[in-house]
Amino acid sequence: MTIIESIGVVSIMPFLAVLANPENVQQNFVLKKLYTLLGVSNNNQFVIYLGVISLVIVVFSAILKILTQYALNRFSSLQRHYFSSRLLRVYLKQNYSFFIQRNSADLAKILLNDVDQVVWGVIKPVLSILSYGLIIVAMIILLIFYDPMMALTTAGVIVSFYALMFYVVKNFMKRISQEFSISNKERYQSCQEVFGGIKDVMINHAHDYYYQRFDRNSRVYARHYASHESLGQIPLHIIETIGYGCLITLAIFLVLQDYSVGTILPVIGLYGVAAYRMLPAAQNIYRAVTTYKFSQHILNGVIHEFELDSNKNNSYKDTKQIGFSSSLELVDVCFEYPNYPDKKILKNISLKIDKNSSLGITGKSGSGKSTLMDIMLGLLQPTSGILKVDGKVINQENVRNWQSLVSYVPQFIYLADMTIAENIAFGVPKDQIDFEMVNNAAKLAQIDDFITQNLKDDYNTVIGERGILLSGGQRQRLGIARALYKQPQVIFMDEATSALDTETEKAVNEAIQSLNGKMTMVIIAHRESAVAKCDCILKL
Ligand SMILES: Nc1ncnc2c1ncn2[C@@H]1O[C@H](COP(=O)(O)OP(=O)(O)OP(=O)(O)O)[C@@H](O)[C@H]1O
């Protein structure tokens, strides 16, 4: 592309030379040869031929530039897809303790916004520096060939000017880059908090707080973006003026040296077109460098996220198979959360649950019941002690396998904005859902009647974001149906019936108890009556 661009520039020279002084045809060896080669009959015809040739080269160069631009855009855009998909994979490979320590809005921001910014602020600028760098080098070589002194002076002026500009704005760019990144994070978090907790926001009149928090950060974000854009554009206007001044000075200098118009015009034309090509190239390089500087803070953050991948213990797939045919065991388990290492949540817990038996866990609020369940689910790793299934220690090599054998009904059921059927068969693609199993699970969880009698599309009713169409009790029963759809070996229930009225709770409990002896169950309940029928009870 650069070569074609240079040829485009050079091709204008003979055209201007002959246009200014037709006698150049006879004086210049190359023009004379071309004249004979084209077989033209007079100078006017020759000028037209030269003009057409130059135009064709310029058009060809433009087409090539369009194609190259498309290829570059496609490349950088695909990098966005590649990086964000890879980063999502890196995140999904992390264990549960990673997610309880990180802010979910921040993770979404990095994945969707920061990766975009890396493409826009790093990959595209690097490509620009490479392509425009080549153009500049080609132009300089061309000019050196023609007049080394002038070429080096022009290049020197342009390079020094932009280097000076960059030196002046460098530190400012670095500072606003950090503030830009922080304000963006705050914007995302305010949005997630205000919409995620809209009920609390309204009741507590927290509108103003969230509005002001968003407004303040959004303003900083907008201001810094504008500063970055302006600092990228301003030098062009200054250097254009300088360039124009240089051309006029050159013309005057040549006139004073008594050169003829025929000699001056091609020189001015060459320098004019070369500057016309070279200045945007230099400007684009400068812009690319400043954009890179502006995005450096975000780039460092994204690199840091990719470094999470170096934890080779994490993987989607287990390397070791595991089955459940005899017992689930905890041996001397202790636990403290990584962010509060001094607070001992569990101390030396040992227990054994035989297959098809049930364990009830009770204890006062905050005693560590849910934490213990997370350890049995393999979501949290004990700080010391072990979790064993059929005598095999559960570790990074088999934990996903273990999780595929169990179901979990949490205190707060997460419902996706999908149909009832999709929510029951959570994670199963729509066309692979077994509707008979969905139906059976719903019947067992005492939610089938509600679905078939109250929802307009039965199991195909879309339940709205976070199951907003459903009551707390209906959500819990849907959670139980989801757990049963999986036909697990072990079912873990954390206060699974706490939001139900006495009658429904009794019915759900009976349904759960009917599984007693057919399925291994671990049930957390505040009310001891809810776990009275369990084979053994652990009080924390
Ligand atoms: N992500 C976390 N980081 C730090 N501490 C935590 C975290 N989650 C829970 N805790 C602390 O661990 C303790 C046990 O919490 P856990 O949720 O296991 O209790 P629980 O017995 O299930 O309570 P409840 O009956 O109220 O649900 C609590 O003191 C809580 O503050």
The ligand as a MOL file (V3000), in Angstrom:
LIG
                    3D

  0  0  0     0  0            999 V3000
M  V30 BEGIN CTAB
M  V30 COUNTS 31 33 0 0 0
M  V30 BEGIN ATOM
M  V30 1 N -18.1790 -13.8190 51.3220 0
M  V30 2 C -17.9540 -13.7010 52.6330 0
M  V30 3 N -16.8610 -13.0620 53.0420 0
M  V30 4 C -16.6010 -12.9210 54.3720 0
M  V30 5 N -17.3750 -13.3910 55.3520 0
M  V30 6 C -18.4930 -14.0470 54.9850 0
M  V30 7 C -18.8370 -14.2340 53.6270 0
M  V30 8 N -20.0000 -14.9140 53.5740 0
M  V30 9 C -20.3490 -15.1380 54.8530 0
M  V30 10 N -19.4680 -14.6340 55.7110 0
M  V30 11 C -19.4830 -14.6980 57.1740 0
M  V30 12 O -19.4720 -16.0610 57.5420 0
M  V30 13 C -20.3170 -16.2890 58.6450 0
M  V30 14 C -21.2170 -17.4860 58.3550 0
M  V30 15 O -22.0590 -17.1460 57.3080 0
M  V30 16 P -23.1220 -18.1840 56.7430 0
M  V30 17 O -23.8430 -17.5290 55.6180 0
M  V30 18 O -22.4300 -19.4540 56.4810 0
M  V30 19 O -24.0620 -18.3390 58.0120 0
M  V30 20 P -25.4600 -19.0590 58.1530 0
M  V30 21 O -25.3810 -19.8840 59.3760 0
M  V30 22 O -25.8040 -19.7590 56.8800 0
M  V30 23 O -26.4200 -17.8010 58.3540 0
M  V30 24 P -27.9680 -17.6490 57.9920 0
M  V30 25 O -28.7040 -18.6650 58.7980 0
M  V30 26 O -28.2660 -16.2530 58.4400 0
M  V30 27 O -28.0910 -17.8510 56.5470 0
M  V30 28 C -21.0570 -15.0040 58.8970 0
M  V30 29 O -20.5400 -14.4210 60.0540 0
M  V30 30 C -20.7750 -14.1330 57.7120 0
M  V30 31 O -20.5920 -12.8140 58.0930 0
M  V30 END ATOM
M  V30 BEGIN BOND
M  V30 1 1 1 2
M  V30 2 1 2 3
M  V30 3 2 2 7
M  V30 4 2 3 4
M  V30 5 1 4 5
M  V30 6 2 5 6
M  V30 7 1 6 7
M  V30 8 1 6 10
M  V30 9 1 7 8
M  V30 10 2 8 9
M  V30 11 1 9 10
M  V30 12 1 10 11
M  V30 13 1 11 12
M  V30 14 1 11 30
M  V30 15 1 12 13
M  V30 16 1 13 14
M  V30 17 1 13 28
M  V30 18 1 14 15
M  V30 19 1 15 16
M  V30 20 2 16 17
M  V30 21 1 16 18
M  V30 22 1 16 19
M  V30 23 1 19 20
M  V30 24 2 20 21
M  V30 25 1 20 22
M  V30 26 1 20 23
M  V30 27 1 23 24
M  V30 28 2 24 25
M  V30 29 1 24 26
M  V30 30 1 24 27
M  V30 31 1 28 29
M  V30 32 1 28 30
M  V30 33 1 30 31
M  V30 END BOND
M  V30 END CTAB
M  END
